């Protein structure tokens, strides 16, 4: 009995996909960032970010601003 129900559910799903025209080969739209940061604006906050979120952290200089901005959104990592 359960296999009959499973088969019927599968047939119903496939029929629905055919009716709605869903194509598995179509690419989904690219994800968009929730927020973007302007480096020139954020570099002004670097000293604050370093004092507040850079305690006991060794960050590569070329990624310091990005890492501190990320840490500012993750307060649970503040004391790590």
N, C-alpha and C positions, 0 to 999 in steps of 0.2 A: 504494500500500500504506500509506504513512504517513498519508494523509488518512483511510483507513478506520479505522486505529488511533486517530487523533485524534477521529473521530466517535464511535467506541465509548467512548473515554475520557470524552467530553463526555456521552454518554448515561448512562454509569455514574455520573458525578458528579451529574447532574440527578436520576437515580433515587434516589441516596443522600440528596440534599437533600429530596426529596419524602417519603421513608420516615422520615427523622429529624424531619420537621416544622419545619425551619428556615424562618423567615419573615424575608425581607430588610427588611420594613417595621417589624419590632420594634426598639424602641430598646434599645441596649446600656445596661447599668447605668452610672451616672456613676462616674468615677474618684475614688478616695479618696486624700487626701494620705498620703504615707509617714510624715510626721511633722508635727506642728503645734507652734507655739511660742506661749507665753504672753508677751505684751509686757511685762507687769508683772514677770515673772521675768527676762526677758532684758535689760531696761533696767539691771539691776544689773551686767551684764557689759559695758556700753557702753564704759567706759574701757579695759578690757582689749582688747576688739575693736578699738577705735580705735587703740591702740598697736600691736597685732599685725598688723592687716589694713588699717588706714586710711592707711598711709604713702603719701605723694605722690598721694593721691586726693582729688578734690573731689566730695563727695557732697551732694546736696540734704538739708537738715536733716530734712524730713518723711519721707525714705526712708533716712536714715542707718543706723538699726538694722537694717532689712531687708537693705540692701545689704551691710553688714558681716557679718551672719549668713550670707548667701549666699556671700560671699567666703571665709568660714571653712571652707566645704565645697569650695572650689576653690583649693587651694594653688598651682596653676600660674599663678594670676593675682596672686600675692602681690607680685611686683616690677613689675607693670605700672603 
